[in-house]
Amino acid sequence: MPRLDELPPELVLYISSFLTRETTIADECLPPECRIVQLELVPDLPSINVLSRTSTLLRHTLNQTLYDLCASVEPLGQLAILFAVEHELESTVEKLVAVGISLNTTFIIQRFGPCTLLCLAAAMGLPTMVVKLLDLYGEEAITKVQERCPRRRALDYAIRCRHMDVVRVLAPIPASSSGVRVSDDTQTEYLSHALLESASAGNIETSQYLVTEGAHIDFLHDVFYGVTSLFLAAGKGNLELVQFLLTSGADPNIIGAAKTPIIFNATSVDILQALVTAGANIHAVDGRPLNILAVAKNAEILHFCLERGVDPNVASQTGETALHRACWMIPSEAKVYVELLLQFGATTVENVDGYGSTPVDIAMSRGRMCLEVVNALEPHVRNPELRAKIEDWREVKMHLSLT
């Protein structure tokens, strides 16, 4: 009996076509609509692969068959091309595309969420695979680079994962295979959106590169709730990045669609000082309108602003003040905030907010844990009814503590 590798190639291929198995293909990385959830007869690729490795002749005979079989069952083809991208098998990706397997599937990657192959390669830091995919996209390369999946572009993934080598590949939007390039405005918007992503990640190296490439320093976009890169950098607590953006011309007084001044997002006195030194208005108010005292991220920022004359009695349209908000904080922090506000002239102890509550009411509603806050507020209460309410509250709390 002749050996298998002595048979004509056509017969070998015919025999291998009987290598099948019943299986499901329900990998979570596949889009739900592409999964095979009930048993179905599909080519037994592992067995065919093992067979092809038994001799050089069989490998040459069956190699193309493996690719063709991948293409014949969509989920198999998708898993094959995903594996090839993840393992940097550029020639394999090229062969899979040649037999008709799409590059346009959006996979569900546990670490990154919904992700195209280009976004995945960028997130994994695979610059040569990124270049290969762009080449295979051909005329669609420009579109694919700008495509979001679902919110971030491939460049954004590279920035988030700090792969500077991939950033340098994707930042200059490549021309299509026919030489078509995007307009200057499109390129600027693309880079500027990437700068917002970089600032939100606190990535100074990428931010510096994007600015030198032409990113608009004060660009606003709805994806980032209408705030600037400076606002995002201030919130990350990255003083070096804040200083770089300011020296690059960032406006510290821009208020976008969120109607929140940049100083509100400062996480430290050093960052707030840098913003104020650059011309930020420390008395700015938001859309409610409240000033920074109502949202100060720590007591040091609160003290810094009070020392510079920020008004502790500014109220929102509903009557809420910095004292009201302070009384909702963790009790230990609430006490410090309340004492500072009172020390610097807060006089809204008896003011009611939109819910009819005074700062005293809020503190009392939180129980005995806010006793020290109530004690700090009480000397500033003049209303007899409110004073009586405090006495009744204290009596009840004392009684409960004894029972």
C-alpha positions, 0 to 999 in steps of 0.5 A: 500500500502506498504511503500518503505522501506518495499519492497524487496531491489531488487525492491527498486533498480529497482524503483530508476533506473527510477530516471533520469534527462536530463542534461549537465555536463560541469564543467570547472574543468573537462577535455574538452573531458570528459564533457557532453555538450549536454543534456543527460539522466543521473542518478538523484543522488541528488534525489536518495541520498535524497531517501536513507536518508529517512530511515536506511534501504533505506540508506543501500540498496541504498548506494552502488547504488550511487557509482555504478551510479557514475561509470556508468557516467564518468563525475559524477564519476570524479566530485564525487572523486574530491569532496571527495578529496577536502573535505577529505572524505577518505572512500568515495575516497576508495569506488569510486576507488573500483567501478572503478573510476580512480585516474588518471584524470587531473582536471582544478583547477582555482587556480592551473591549470591542476592538478592531485588528488595527486597534488591537495591534496598536494596543499591544505595541506591535508597530510592524503589524500596524504597518502590515495592516495599513498596507493590507487596508490599501485605499481604506487605510485613511478611514481605518486609522480614523475609525473608532471602536467604539470610542477610541481610535488605534492611535488612542490605544497606542497612547493609552498603553504608552507605545510610543513607537506605534504612536509615531507610526499612526500620528501622521495619517498615512496616505492611501495606496494611491497617494491620497492624503487627508486635509490639514484640518482633518490631520489637526483634528486627529492629532488634537483628539489624540492630545486629549487622550494623552492628557487624560492618561497623564502621558507627557512624552506623547503630549509633547510629540503630538504638540510638535506634530501640530495638535491644537493645544486648546481643542475641545471635543464632546467625547471628552465632555467639552474640556481641554487637554489642560483640564484633563492634565490638571485632573491627573495631578501631573504638574510637569504636563500642566506646565508643558501645556501652559508654556505651549500656549494653553489658555487656563481660562477656557470653559467648554461645554461642561461649563467647568473652569479648569481650576476646578479640576486641580488636584494639588496646590502646586497645579493650582498655583501653576494655573493661577500664575499663568493667568487663571481666574481664581474667582471663576464660577461654573454653570450653577454658578459655584466657585472653586470652594464648593469643589476643592479637592483637598483642604490645602486647595481650599485654604489656598483659595480662601487666602486669596480672597475667593468668596465663601458665600457664593450660592448656586441658583438653588441656594447651595453654598460651599458650606452645604457641600462641605457638610456632605463630605466624610465627617473628618474632612467635613469638619476641616472644610467647615472650620476653614470656611467659617474662619474666612467669613462664611455666613451661610450657616442658616441658608437653605438649599433647593431641598430646604436644608441648611448646612446644619440640617445636612450635618444633623441628618448624617447622625452622630458621626457629624457631631463635631461638624454640628458643634462647629456650626452651632455658634454661628446660628442665630435663628431660635428655631434652628438652635432649638432643632440642634438641641433636640437633635443633640438630646436624641443622639445623647439618649441613643448613645446611652441606651 
